[in-house]
């Protein structure tokens, strides 16, 4: 992939409004492609309703207990994190609708994306409550605390930064859902999360292709946005109660950690876009590309250290078990 800045206007002239207008045709094309491949599905078909029964409370049901579900401890932690992340959809919609607008192809995409994402929270909560996988009282307290805080994107200052962020974040969410399903211990949960992950993958493809078009239009600005997003990346659920402890458990449990982040999220998007191969950049774009490369080397090194610690931890566990 070779991009020459000589073919494009001075990147200093690009504003969010100009970029939105310039990318409108690409958004419409990607929206049409998305609608052809995105199969509708029914959340209620993935919930084991026959397993459900009343909880303690006005209906005088059975109190919740951890042993009522086959879901593993790490699966329970990840499911709560994943659902609380989905719960903040109203704030996410507000962010992207404000940034991308509600008119034309951009607006159609914003509303379609929101409608598809809404299914995820619906089916996950129905599954968790019906299967008694998590403490319902604690889940509701966490939901109230998390949603009461709202959500403000680290990238709300820039349309390009926001597009770059969701290209990586949608893939990160897909990976987290798939790995949670694999580690959940429940085939019903695994099947549900696999279906959600299909949506997240299509959303990633939409934003990734849009990011590719942005590189064609404004390569220097887009390179700087990608560098900033990759270096400062945080999952959208970082503000939820107990997130750091839950994230640490998920890292040790193989659901989402530095190695997964580097190998399965950051690198696939960068390779598809051939970000490190783009030439013809101006001074700022070239600087951003070089800094991105240095950061990736450092991230890989940190991931290697994590791998070694994880291997040593597993070896100690096995040694204790065989003693």
KEKE-3310 file (N, C-alpha, C; in steps of 0.2 Angstrom, whole numbers, plus 5000, padded with zeros to 4 digits):
npx = (5004:5004:5004:5003:5005:5005:4994:4983:4974:4982:4985:4982:4971:4960:4945:4934:4921:4924:4930:4919:4910:4918:4919:4907:4902:4909:4904:4891:4893:4899:4889:4879:4885:4886:4873:4869:4876:4874:4865:4849:4845:4837:4837:4830:4830:4842:4842:4841:4827:4819:4826:4824:4819:4810:4818:4823:4812:4799:4791:4794:4804:4818:4833:4848:4863:4881:4883:4873:4874:4883:4893:4910:4921:4930:4923:4911:4916:4920:4909:4901:4909:4908:4894:4891:4899:4892:4880:4881:4877:4867:4875:4886:4879:4875:4888:4893:4883:4883:4895:4896:4884:4866:4860:4859:4870:4878:4870:4861:4869:4873:4861:4858:4869:4867:4855:4859:4869:4861:4854:4864:4866:4853:4852:4862:4860:4847:4851:4861:4852:4842:4850:4856:4869:4876:4876:4861:4857:4870:4874:4864:4867:4879:4877:4869:4878:4888:4881:4876:4887:4890:4897:4912:4921:4938:4942:4934:4936:4940:4935:4943:4951:4941:4935:4947:4948:4936:4938:4948:4943:4931:4935:4942:4932:4925:4935:4936:4922:4922:4932:4928:4916:4922:4929:4919:4913:4900:4891:4879:4881:4893:4889:4879:4888:4896:4888:4885:4898:4900:4892:4900:4912:4908:4905:4918:4924:4917:4921:4935:4937:4932:4942:4953:4949:4950:4964:4968:4963:4968:4982:4992:4986:4978:4987:4993:4982:4979:4991:4990:4978:4982:4992:4987:4976:4961:4949:4931:4924:4932:4929:4920:4914:4926:4934:4948:4953:4944:4949:4962:4960:4954:4964:4974:4966:4966:4957:4957:4972:4989:4996:4986:4980:4990:4993:4980:4972:4977:4988:4981:4973:4982:4990:4981:4978:4990:4998:5011:5018:5015:5020:5027:5023:5021:5031:5025:5017:5026:5033:5024:5021:5034:5035:5024:5028:5039:5032:5024:5034:5039:5027:5025:5036:5032:5021:5028:5035:5024:5019:5029:5028:5015:5017:5026:5018:5008:5016:5020:5008:5005:5015:5012:5000:5004:5012)
npy = (4994:5010:5027:5043:5059:5070:5069:5073:5086:5098:5091:5099:5106:5098:5096:5090:5091:5091:5079:5070:5073:5070:5056:5051:5044:5032:5027:5024:5014:5004:5002:4997:4985:4979:4977:4967:4956:4955:4945:4944:4940:4931:4936:4929:4916:4911:4909:4899:4896:4887:4883:4893:4901:4909:4922:4926:4938:4949:4939:4928:4918:4907:4910:4917:4907:4903:4890:4886:4887:4881:4889:4894:4901:4911:4913:4919:4931:4937:4938:4947:4959:4960:4961:4973:4982:4982:4988:5001:5007:5017:5029:5027:5028:5041:5047:5043:5047:5061:5064:5058:5062:5062:5061:5056:5043:5041:5044:5033:5022:5024:5022:5009:5002:5004:4998:4984:4982:4983:4971:4963:4966:4963:4948:4943:4947:4941:4928:4926:4929:4919:4907:4908:4912:4923:4933:4941:4953:4959:4961:4971:4981:4985:4988:5000:5008:5009:5014:5026:5034:5036:5038:5044:5046:5044:5049:5058:5070:5070:5065:5056:5050:5043:5034:5027:5021:5013:5004:4995:4993:4986:4974:4970:4968:4957:4947:4946:4942:4929:4922:4922:4914:4902:4899:4898:4886:4882:4876:4882:4895:4898:4896:4907:4918:4917:4920:4934:4938:4937:4948:4958:4957:4960:4974:4978:4976:4986:4998:4997:4996:5009:5016:5013:5020:5033:5034:5035:5047:5057:5054:5057:5063:5052:5043:5048:5048:5034:5030:5037:5031:5018:5018:5024:5015:5010:4999:5001:4999:5003:5011:5004:4997:4989:4986:4985:4974:4964:4964:4959:4946:4941:4942:4933:4922:4920:4926:4940:4948:4955:4949:4943:4955:4961:4952:4947:4958:4971:4969:4962:4972:4982:4975:4972:4985:4988:4997:5000:5000:5010:5023:5040:5049:5064:5074:5074:5063:5053:5053:5049:5036:5030:5031:5023:5010:5008:5008:4996:4987:4988:4984:4971:4966:4968:4959:4947:4946:4945:4933:4924:4925:4920:4907:4903:4904:4894:4883:4882:4879:4867:4860:4860:4853:4840:4837)
npz = (5000:4995:4998:4993:4999:4990:4982:4989:4998:5009:5024:5035:5033:5034:5042:5055:5050:5036:5034:5037:5027:5016:5018:5017:5006:5006:5019:5016:5006:5014:5023:5015:5011:5024:5027:5019:5023:5037:5046:5053:5070:5084:5100:5111:5107:5111:5125:5139:5144:5151:5162:5171:5186:5200:5209:5226:5235:5231:5224:5231:5229:5225:5234:5227:5224:5222:5217:5209:5196:5181:5176:5176:5188:5182:5171:5176:5181:5169:5161:5169:5167:5153:5151:5158:5151:5139:5144:5144:5133:5129:5132:5123:5111:5112:5111:5098:5090:5092:5087:5073:5068:5064:5052:5034:5027:5038:5049:5047:5049:5062:5070:5066:5070:5084:5087:5084:5093:5105:5106:5112:5125:5130:5127:5135:5148:5150:5149:5160:5171:5169:5169:5182:5183:5189:5204:5205:5212:5215:5202:5198:5206:5202:5189:5190:5197:5187:5175:5180:5181:5168:5151:5144:5129:5127:5115:5110:5105:5092:5075:5067:5077:5084:5075:5072:5085:5087:5078:5083:5095:5093:5088:5099:5109:5102:5103:5117:5120:5114:5120:5133:5131:5128:5140:5149:5153:5150:5137:5131:5135:5128:5115:5114:5116:5105:5095:5097:5095:5082:5077:5082:5075:5062:5064:5067:5055:5047:5053:5051:5037:5035:5041:5033:5021:5026:5028:5014:5011:5021:5025:5034:5045:5049:5052:5063:5072:5073:5079:5092:5097:5098:5107:5119:5122:5129:5136:5134:5146:5157:5168:5177:5192:5202:5191:5188:5196:5191:5178:5179:5184:5172:5163:5169:5167:5154:5145:5142:5139:5139:5129:5121:5117:5110:5099:5094:5092:5090:5081:5070:5064:5060:5051:5041:5036:5032:5039:5043:5032:5024:5014:5008:5017:5027:5038:5051:5050:5047:5058:5068:5063:5065:5079:5083:5078:5087:5099:5098:5098:5111:5117:5113:5120:5133:5133:5132:5144:5152:5147:5152:5166:5168:5163:5173:5184:5181:5181:5195:5201:5196:5201:5215:5214:5211:5222)
capx = (5000:5008:5000:5007:5002:5004:4987:4978:4975:4986:4981:4980:4965:4955:4942:4929:4916:4926:4931:4913:4907:4922:4919:4900:4901:4912:4900:4885:4895:4900:4883:4875:4888:4885:4866:4869:4879:4872:4859:4845:4844:4833:4840:4826:4832:4848:4841:4838:4821:4816:4830:4823:4814:4810:4823:4820:4810:4791:4788:4796:4808:4824:4839:4854:4869:4885:4883:4867:4876:4889:4898:4916:4922:4932:4918:4907:4919:4921:4902:4899:4912:4906:4888:4891:4901:4886:4875:4882:4875:4865:4881:4890:4875:4876:4894:4894:4878:4885:4901:4895:4878:4860:4858:4862:4872:4881:4865:4858:4874:4873:4855:4858:4874:4865:4850:4862:4872:4856:4853:4869:4864:4847:4853:4867:4856:4842:4855:4864:4847:4839:4854:4858:4876:4879:4872:4857:4857:4876:4874:4860:4870:4885:4874:4867:4884:4891:4877:4876:4893:4890:4904:4915:4926:4945:4943:4928:4939:4942:4932:4947:4953:4935:4935:4952:4947:4931:4941:4952:4939:4926:4939:4944:4926:4924:4939:4934:4916:4923:4936:4923:4912:4927:4931:4913:4911:4893:4890:4874:4884:4898:4885:4877:4893:4899:4883:4887:4905:4899:4891:4906:4917:4905:4906:4925:4925:4914:4926:4942:4937:4932:4949:4957:4948:4953:4971:4968:4961:4972:4986:4996:4981:4975:4992:4993:4976:4980:4996:4987:4973:4985:4997:4982:4970:4958:4942:4926:4922:4937:4926:4915:4916:4930:4936:4955:4953:4941:4953:4968:4957:4953:4971:4976:4962:4967:4952:4960:4978:4993:4998:4980:4979:4995:4992:4973:4968:4981:4992:4977:4970:4987:4992:4976:4979:4997:5000:5019:5021:5013:5025:5024:5020:5024:5035:5021:5014:5031:5035:5019:5022:5040:5033:5019:5033:5043:5027:5023:5040:5038:5021:5027:5041:5028:5017:5032:5036:5017:5018:5034:5025:5009:5020:5029:5013:5005:5021:5019:5001:5006:5020:5008:4995:5008:5016)
capy = (5000:5016:5033:5049:5065:5075:5068:5075:5092:5099:5088:5104:5109:5093:5097:5084:5092:5090:5072:5067:5074:5066:5049:5049:5039:5026:5025:5022:5008:5000:5001:4992:4979:4977:4975:4961:4950:4954:4941:4946:4934:4932:4935:4924:4909:4909:4909:4893:4899:4881:4883:4899:4901:4915:4924:4929:4944:4949:4933:4923:4913:4904:4915:4915:4904:4902:4883:4885:4888:4877:4893:4894:4908:4916:4915:4923:4938:4940:4939:4953:4964:4961:4964:4980:4986:4983:4991:5009:5008:5024:5034:5026:5030:5048:5049:5043:5051:5068:5065:5057:5065:5058:5062:5053:5037:5041:5043:5027:5017:5025:5019:5002:4999:5004:4992:4978:4981:4982:4964:4959:4967:4959:4941:4942:4948:4936:4921:4926:4928:4913:4902:4910:4912:4928:4936:4946:4959:4963:4964:4977:4987:4987:4992:5006:5012:5010:5018:5033:5037:5038:5036:5049:5043:5047:5051:5062:5077:5070:5060:5051:5046:5039:5029:5022:5018:5008:4998:4991:4991:4981:4967:4968:4965:4951:4942:4945:4937:4922:4918:4921:4908:4896:4897:4898:4879:4880:4876:4887:4902:4898:4897:4914:4923:4916:4924:4941:4940:4938:4955:4963:4956:4964:4981:4980:4977:4992:5003:4995:4998:5016:5019:5012:5025:5039:5034:5037:5054:5061:5049:5060:5064:5046:5039:5051:5045:5027:5030:5039:5027:5011:5019:5025:5011:5008:4996:5006:4997:5004:5015:5001:4995:4983:4984:4983:4967:4959:4963:4955:4939:4939:4941:4927:4917:4919:4929:4946:4950:4959:4944:4943:4962:4963:4947:4946:4964:4977:4967:4960:4978:4985:4971:4973:4991:4989:5004:5001:5000:5016:5028:5046:5053:5070:5074:5072:5056:5048:5053:5045:5029:5027:5030:5017:5004:5008:5006:4989:4983:4988:4980:4964:4964:4967:4953:4942:4945:4942:4925:4920:4925:4916:4900:4901:4903:4888:4877:4881:4876:4860:4857:4859:4848:4834:4836)
capz = (5000:4994:4998:4992:5001:4985:4979:4993:5001:5015:5030:5040:5031:5036:5049:5056:5045:5029:5033:5037:5021:5011:5019:5017:5001:5009:5024:5012:5003:5019:5026:5011:5012:5030:5028:5015:5027:5044:5047:5060:5075:5089:5107:5115:5105:5114:5132:5142:5148:5155:5168:5175:5192:5203:5214:5232:5234:5231:5222:5236:5225:5229:5234:5223:5227:5217:5215:5205:5189:5179:5174:5180:5192:5178:5166:5179:5181:5162:5159:5172:5164:5146:5151:5161:5146:5134:5147:5143:5126:5128:5132:5117:5106:5112:5109:5091:5086:5092:5082:5067:5065:5063:5045:5029:5028:5044:5054:5047:5052:5070:5073:5065:5075:5091:5087:5084:5100:5110:5107:5116:5132:5131:5128:5140:5154:5150:5150:5166:5176:5169:5171:5188:5183:5193:5209:5202:5216:5214:5195:5197:5209:5198:5183:5192:5198:5181:5171:5183:5179:5160:5148:5139:5126:5127:5108:5107:5102:5085:5072:5065:5083:5086:5070:5074:5092:5087:5073:5087:5101:5091:5088:5106:5112:5099:5106:5124:5121:5111:5125:5138:5130:5128:5147:5153:5155:5148:5130:5130:5135:5122:5108:5114:5115:5098:5090:5098:5092:5074:5076:5084:5070:5057:5066:5066:5048:5045:5055:5049:5030:5035:5043:5027:5017:5029:5026:5007:5011:5025:5028:5040:5051:5051:5055:5070:5076:5075:5085:5098:5100:5100:5113:5124:5121:5135:5135:5137:5153:5162:5174:5180:5199:5202:5184:5188:5199:5186:5172:5181:5184:5165:5160:5171:5165:5146:5142:5138:5142:5134:5123:5116:5115:5104:5094:5091:5091:5087:5075:5064:5061:5057:5046:5036:5034:5030:5042:5044:5025:5020:5013:5006:5023:5029:5044:5056:5049:5047:5066:5071:5061:5069:5086:5083:5078:5094:5105:5096:5100:5118:5119:5112:5125:5139:5133:5133:5151:5155:5146:5156:5172:5167:5163:5179:5189:5180:5184:5202:5202:5194:5206:5221:5213:5211:5228)
cpx = (5004:5003:5004:5003:5001:4997:4982:4979:4979:4982:4979:4973:4959:4952:4937:4924:4918:4927:4924:4910:4911:4921:4911:4898:4903:4907:4894:4887:4896:4894:4879:4878:4887:4878:4865:4872:4877:4865:4856:4845:4840:4836:4837:4828:4838:4848:4838:4832:4819:4820:4829:4818:4815:4815:4819:4818:4802:4788:4790:4799:4814:4830:4844:4860:4874:4885:4877:4868:4882:4894:4904:4917:4925:4927:4913:4909:4919:4914:4899:4902:4909:4899:4887:4894:4895:4881:4875:4880:4872:4870:4885:4886:4875:4882:4895:4889:4880:4891:4900:4889:4872:4857:4862:4864:4875:4876:4862:4862:4873:4867:4855:4863:4871:4859:4853:4865:4867:4854:4858:4868:4858:4848:4857:4864:4851:4846:4857:4858:4844:4843:4857:4866:4879:4874:4868:4857:4864:4876:4870:4863:4876:4882:4872:4873:4887:4888:4876:4882:4894:4896:4906:4921:4933:4946:4938:4930:4940:4938:4937:4950:4947:4934:4941:4951:4942:4934:4945:4947:4933:4929:4940:4938:4924:4928:4937:4927:4918:4927:4932:4919:4916:4928:4925:4911:4903:4892:4885:4877:4889:4894:4882:4882:4896:4894:4884:4893:4904:4897:4897:4911:4914:4906:4913:4927:4923:4919:4933:4942:4936:4939:4954:4956:4950:4961:4972:4967:4966:4977:4990:4992:4979:4981:4993:4988:4977:4986:4994:4982:4977:4989:4992:4976:4968:4951:4937:4923:4926:4934:4921:4918:4920:4934:4944:4956:4950:4946:4959:4966:4956:4959:4974:4972:4962:4961:4954:4966:4983:4995:4992:4979:4983:4993:4986:4969:4972:4984:4987:4975:4976:4990:4987:4977:4986:5000:5008:5022:5019:5019:5022:5022:5024:5028:5031:5019:5020:5034:5030:5020:5028:5038:5028:5023:5036:5038:5025:5028:5040:5032:5022:5032:5037:5024:5022:5034:5030:5017:5023:5031:5019:5012:5023:5023:5009:5010:5021:5013:5002:5010:5016:5003:4998:5011:5012)
cpy = (5006:5022:5039:5055:5070:5074:5071:5082:5092:5096:5093:5107:5104:5095:5090:5085:5089:5082:5068:5067:5069:5058:5046:5043:5032:5023:5021:5015:5003:4998:4996:4985:4975:4974:4968:4955:4950:4951:4943:4939:4936:4931:4929:4917:4906:4908:4902:4894:4893:4880:4888:4897:4907:4916:4926:4936:4944:4942:4926:4916:4910:4909:4912:4912:4902:4895:4881:4885:4884:4882:4894:4901:4913:4918:4920:4930:4941:4942:4946:4959:4965:4964:4971:4985:4987:4987:4999:5011:5015:5029:5033:5029:5038:5051:5049:5047:5059:5069:5064:5060:5060:5058:5057:5046:5036:5040:5036:5021:5018:5021:5011:4999:4999:4999:4985:4977:4980:4975:4960:4960:4963:4952:4939:4942:4942:4929:4921:4925:4921:4907:4903:4910:4917:4930:4942:4953:4963:4965:4970:4983:4989:4991:4999:5011:5014:5015:5025:5037:5040:5036:5042:5046:5047:5050:5055:5069:5076:5064:5054:5047:5041:5033:5024:5018:5012:5002:4993:4988:4986:4974:4965:4965:4958:4946:4941:4940:4930:4919:4917:4915:4902:4894:4897:4891:4878:4881:4881:4894:4903:4900:4905:4919:4923:4920:4931:4943:4941:4945:4960:4963:4960:4972:4983:4980:4983:4998:5003:4998:5006:5019:5018:5018:5032:5039:5036:5044:5058:5056:5051:5060:5057:5042:5042:5048:5038:5026:5032:5034:5020:5013:5020:5021:5009:5005:5001:5005:4999:5007:5011:4999:4989:4981:4981:4976:4962:4958:4959:4948:4937:4938:4935:4921:4916:4922:4936:4948:4954:4955:4944:4950:4963:4958:4947:4952:4969:4975:4965:4967:4981:4982:4972:4979:4993:4996:5005:5001:5006:5021:5035:5050:5059:5069:5071:5065:5051:5047:5048:5037:5026:5026:5024:5011:5003:5005:4999:4985:4982:4984:4973:4962:4963:4961:4947:4940:4943:4935:4921:4920:4920:4908:4898:4900:4896:4882:4877:4878:4869:4856:4855:4854:4841:4832:4831)
cpz = (5000:4994:4997:4994:4996:4981:4983:4996:5007:5021:5035:5039:5032:5042:5049:5051:5038:5029:5033:5031:5016:5012:5018:5012:5003:5014:5021:5009:5008:5022:5022:5011:5018:5030:5024:5019:5034:5044:5054:5064:5081:5096:5111:5113:5108:5122:5134:5147:5153:5161:5173:5181:5196:5208:5221:5231:5234:5229:5226:5233:5229:5228:5230:5227:5221:5214:5210:5198:5187:5176:5178:5183:5187:5173:5169:5179:5174:5160:5162:5168:5157:5146:5153:5155:5141:5137:5146:5136:5125:5128:5126:5111:5106:5109:5101:5087:5086:5087:5075:5064:5065:5056:5040:5031:5035:5049:5054:5050:5060:5073:5072:5070:5082:5092:5088:5091:5105:5111:5111:5123:5134:5132:5133:5147:5155:5152:5157:5172:5175:5171:5178:5188:5187:5198:5206:5206:5215:5207:5194:5200:5205:5192:5185:5193:5191:5176:5174:5182:5172:5157:5143:5136:5126:5120:5105:5104:5094:5081:5070:5071:5085:5081:5071:5080:5091:5082:5078:5093:5099:5091:5095:5110:5109:5103:5113:5125:5119:5117:5131:5137:5130:5136:5152:5156:5154:5140:5127:5130:5129:5116:5108:5112:5108:5093:5091:5095:5085:5073:5077:5078:5064:5058:5065:5059:5045:5046:5052:5041:5030:5036:5037:5022:5019:5028:5019:5007:5014:5029:5034:5046:5054:5054:5063:5075:5078:5080:5091:5101:5102:5107:5119:5125:5128:5133:5138:5144:5159:5168:5178:5187:5198:5195:5184:5190:5194:5180:5173:5181:5176:5162:5162:5168:5157:5142:5138:5142:5137:5128:5118:5113:5109:5098:5090:5090:5088:5081:5069:5060:5057:5051:5040:5032:5031:5033:5042:5037:5021:5020:5010:5011:5024:5035:5050:5056:5049:5055:5069:5069:5065:5076:5087:5083:5084:5099:5104:5099:5108:5121:5119:5118:5132:5139:5134:5140:5154:5154:5150:5163:5173:5167:5170:5185:5188:5182:5191:5204:5201:5199:5213:5220:5214:5217:5233)
residu = (UNK:UNK:UNK:UNK:UNK:UNK:UNK:UNK:UNK:UNK:UNK:UNK:UNK:UNK:UNK:UNK:UNK:UNK:UNK:UNK:UNK:UNK:UNK:UNK:UNK:UNK:UNK:UNK:UNK:UNK:UNK:UNK:UNK:UNK:UNK:UNK:UNK:UNK:UNK:UNK:UNK:UNK:UNK:UNK:UNK:UNK:UNK:UNK:UNK:UNK:UNK:UNK:UNK:UNK:UNK:UNK:UNK:UNK:UNK:UNK:UNK:UNK:UNK:UNK:UNK:UNK:UNK:UNK:UNK:UNK:UNK:UNK:UNK:UNK:UNK:UNK:UNK:UNK:UNK:UNK:UNK:UNK:UNK:UNK:UNK:UNK:UNK:UNK:UNK:UNK:UNK:UNK:UNK:UNK:UNK:UNK:UNK:UNK:UNK:UNK:UNK:UNK:UNK:UNK:UNK:UNK:UNK:UNK:UNK:UNK:UNK:UNK:UNK:UNK:UNK:UNK:UNK:UNK:UNK:UNK:UNK:UNK:UNK:UNK:UNK:UNK:UNK:UNK:UNK:UNK:UNK:UNK:UNK:UNK:UNK:UNK:UNK:UNK:UNK:UNK:UNK:UNK:UNK:UNK:UNK:UNK:UNK:UNK:UNK:UNK:UNK:UNK:UNK:UNK:UNK:UNK:UNK:UNK:UNK:UNK:UNK:UNK:UNK:UNK:UNK:UNK:UNK:UNK:UNK:UNK:UNK:UNK:UNK:UNK:UNK:UNK:UNK:UNK:UNK:UNK:UNK:UNK:UNK:UNK:UNK:UNK:UNK:UNK:UNK:UNK:UNK:UNK:UNK:UNK:UNK:UNK:UNK:UNK:UNK:UNK:UNK:UNK:UNK:UNK:UNK:UNK:UNK:UNK:UNK:UNK:UNK:UNK:UNK:UNK:UNK:UNK:UNK:UNK:UNK:UNK:UNK:UNK:UNK:UNK:UNK:UNK:UNK:UNK:UNK:UNK:UNK:UNK:UNK:UNK:UNK:UNK:UNK:UNK:UNK:UNK:UNK:UNK:UNK:UNK:UNK:UNK:UNK:UNK:UNK:UNK:UNK:UNK:UNK:UNK:UNK:UNK:UNK:UNK:UNK:UNK:UNK:UNK:UNK:UNK:UNK:UNK:UNK:UNK:UNK:UNK:UNK:UNK:UNK:UNK:UNK:UNK:UNK:UNK:UNK:UNK:UNK:UNK:UNK:UNK:UNK:UNK:UNK:UNK:UNK:UNK:UNK:UNK:UNK:UNK:UNK:UNK:UNK:UNK:UNK:UNK:UNK:UNK:UNK:UNK:UNK:UNK:UNK:UNK:UNK:UNK:UNK:UNK:UNK:UNK:UNK:UNK:UNK:UNK:UNK:UNK:UNK:UNK:UNK)
# end
